[in-house]
Amino acid sequence: MPRLPAAAATTASPKAAPGSGDKEGLVSPARVRSEEDDCSSVVGLSEGDRLQLPQENFGEDGAEAIVQLLQEEAQDFRRRRKEVYLHVYNLGPITGTLNGLLMSANLGAFHTGIEVLGEEWSFQGFHDAFDDPTIPGVVRNEPRQHPAYSYRESVFLGNTPLDEAAIDTLLDNMLEQWPASSYHLVRRNCVTFAEEFAKALQTPEPFPSWTRGAIDAGKSAALLPVADYGWSWFKWYCIRCTEQEEEAARASAELEVDNRSPAARTW
C-alpha cells in the first residue's frame, strides 16, 4: 500500500461520524515512517553490528563499557517498541462524568486506540464516506493524544511477538479490511477494531471487557434491531446529504464557468 506524506494524508481525511472523532491531528490512510522509527538511528548501529570506539579517547575498559551500554539501550528500545497499550478515552466531558457511574453497571462508553511501535491506531467512520468503500477508516495519532476525545487511562496488553515487518503488513491488511464505510455504532467500531487488532498482535494480556460495556448492551436481543435500524437510517441520511452537497458544488462550478464565457456577457 502506498505511503502518503503526513500533511497530505491529514488534509485528505473526510468528516468523522458520531462516536469516531474529528479529523484534526489524524493521519489516514497511510503510515508515516521516518528514520527515527528505526532503532539503529538511536545508537548508530543495526541489530547484530558491533560499534567500535577509539580506545585512545576512552581507554579499553571505558570503550567496552560504552559499547555495552549503547547495545543495551538499543535492545531496550526495540523491546519497548513492541509493547502494546490500549488507550481509553471519554467521548466528552458529560460522558466522562457519567462513565464513573455507568461502569459499575458495565455500561461505560469509550473511544479506544491501540499503541504499537510508538504509534496509536484506531477506527472511525466519516459522514461523507459511507458510499465509498475505498476510504480506510483506520487512522493514526500520537499516543494518548487523540484530538477529539479526553484521555482517560491506558491498559498494558503485553509485548507482541511479531517483528516490525509483520506489524507493518498487519496494518496494511487492516487498512483494507476496515473501510470507513463499514463503521457501525454497535457492530463495528473503535472498540471492536482495537480488540481485533490486539488479537492479531497476539498480546498475552486479555482485552478489558469493561471497555465494551455500552456496545455489548447495544447488542442485546432487545436493542440490536433498534440500533441496526437507526444506523441504517443515519447512513442513508449522510449519503443523501453528501449527494446534495456534491450536486450543489457542481451546479455552482457550472454557473461560474457560464458567467466567465464570452457568450454569457451582455453589453
Buried (B, 14 or more C-beta within 10 A) or exposed (E): BEEBEBEEBBEBBBBBBBBBBBBEBBBBBBBBEEEEBEBBEEBEBEEEEEBEBEEEEBEEEEBEEEBEEBBEEBEEBBEEBBBBBBBBBBBBEEBBEBBEEBBEEEBBBBBBBBBBBEBBBBBBBBBBBBBBEEBBBBBBBEBBEBEBBEBBEBBEBBBBEBEBEBBBEBBBEBBEEBBBBBBBBBBBBBBBBBBBBBEBBEBEEEBBEBBBBBBBBBEEEEEBEEBBEEBEEBBEEBBEEBEEEEEEEEEEEEEEEEEEEEEEEEE
